[in-house]
Amino acid sequence: MNKPVIGILGAGKLGTTLAKLSTKAGYQTLIASSKPAAKIQLTISVLAPKATALSAQEVTRQADIVILALPLSKYKTIEKTGLAGKVVLDAMNYWWEVDGTDNIYTTKDHSSSELVQQYLSKSTVVKALNHMGYHDLEDEAGNGKDGQRKAITLAGDDFKAVAAAAKIVTDLGFDPLILDSLAQGRILEPGTSLFGADETQKSLQKIIDNELQKL
Ligand SMILES: NC(=O)c1ccc[n+]([C@@H]2O[C@H](COP(=O)([O-])OP(=O)(O)OC[C@H]3O[C@@H](n4cnc5c(N)ncnc54)[C@H](OP(=O)(O)O)[C@@H]3O)[C@@H](O)[C@H]2O)c1
């Protein structure tokens, strides 16, 4: 089966790192900021030369699966028409320096990804690729044999969408670890001991078990 075309919204630190990893994994990769493609062309040609810079509208329309790598506080600026019916991987986190001191996104009642899912009501959101820093993502991808590779945790409500996201995580060079629901994705957000985790599947599972008890 052909690999899905990956789209990335956000051409900053995380977006360009993921573009580099996904092209290395053999995925056709399209990337956009909110500006015209020409504004990121040079950056992409240097940091992820095999990826294609397009407009956000083109990326959402042409990609099969889209990764959100933009500031969380801008989620309502996401070009959502083209995302209808698609799996969307939400890698966004609340970060006060960027998103403001009023954290309305991630609360005791909901994970930020549940808000994103509400906004992208015609898409299927999976929380993924949010808890590891972009340097670690770049440095750790593909390192180690089975059981020694670093793990990425995913959370979602739709089995098929989570499986598709897990396949991408595996192809990027990480072992996937899957939580039962998008709501459980709260334990992957800033302020938890999972946030920033750069661990193998086995040690990550221990941290997860501990965090789940606090929910
Ligand atoms: N940095 C990390 O290590 C890391 C790791 C995991 C998760 N994250 C999360 O990933 C997200 C991005 O972080 P970052 O560090 O990569 O930020 P960044 O370097 O500031 O990049 C953000 C990118 O998003 C673009 N953008 C803004 N609005 C957009 C829209 N509506 N459509 C498409 N692109 C848009 C920005 O470009 P324009 O403003 O020019 O449009 C910029 O290219 C954040 O939510 C962060 O919490 C970051």
The ligand as a Gaussian input file, in Angstrom:
#p B3LYP/6-31G(d) Opt

LIG

0 1
 N        9.801000      23.043000      19.863000
 C        9.624000      21.800000      20.352000
 O       10.595000      21.107000      20.771000
 C        8.246000      21.197000      20.418000
 C        8.108000      19.825000      20.720000
 C        6.825000      19.281000      20.783000
 C        5.711000      20.079000      20.542000
 N        5.878000      21.409000      20.251000
 C        4.681000      22.213000      19.967000
 O        4.642000      22.384000      18.551000
 C        4.119000      23.674000      18.212000
 C        5.149000      24.432000      17.394000
 O        6.304000      24.639000      18.186000
 P        7.631000      25.227000      17.543000
 O        8.626000      25.238000      18.629000
 O        7.922000      24.562000      16.246000
 O        7.155000      26.733000      17.244000
 P        7.762000      27.788000      16.230000
 O        9.197000      27.461000      15.978000
 O        7.400000      29.125000      16.729000
 O        6.949000      27.503000      14.869000
 C        5.571000      27.724000      14.760000
 C        5.209000      27.711000      13.277000
 O        3.792000      27.737000      13.132000
 C        3.479000      28.617000      12.044000
 N        2.057000      28.956000      12.079000
 C        1.384000      29.856000      12.856000
 N        0.072000      29.833000      12.564000
 C       -0.102000      28.910000      11.585000
 C       -1.232000      28.428000      10.844000
 N       -2.467000      28.883000      11.074000
 N       -1.022000      27.485000       9.886000
 C        0.203000      26.999000       9.640000
 N        1.315000      27.415000      10.298000
 C        1.160000      28.349000      11.259000
 C        4.491000      29.731000      12.248000
 O        4.681000      30.540000      11.102000
 P        3.868000      31.905000      10.796000
 O        3.595000      32.580000      12.127000
 O        4.804000      32.654000       9.902000
 O        2.654000      31.454000      10.121000
 C        5.756000      28.899000      12.494000
 O        6.284000      28.412000      11.265000
 C        3.778000      24.342000      19.542000
 O        2.440000      24.122000      19.846000
 C        4.687000      23.615000      20.542000
 O        4.184000      23.647000      21.850000
 C        7.111000      21.970000      20.176000

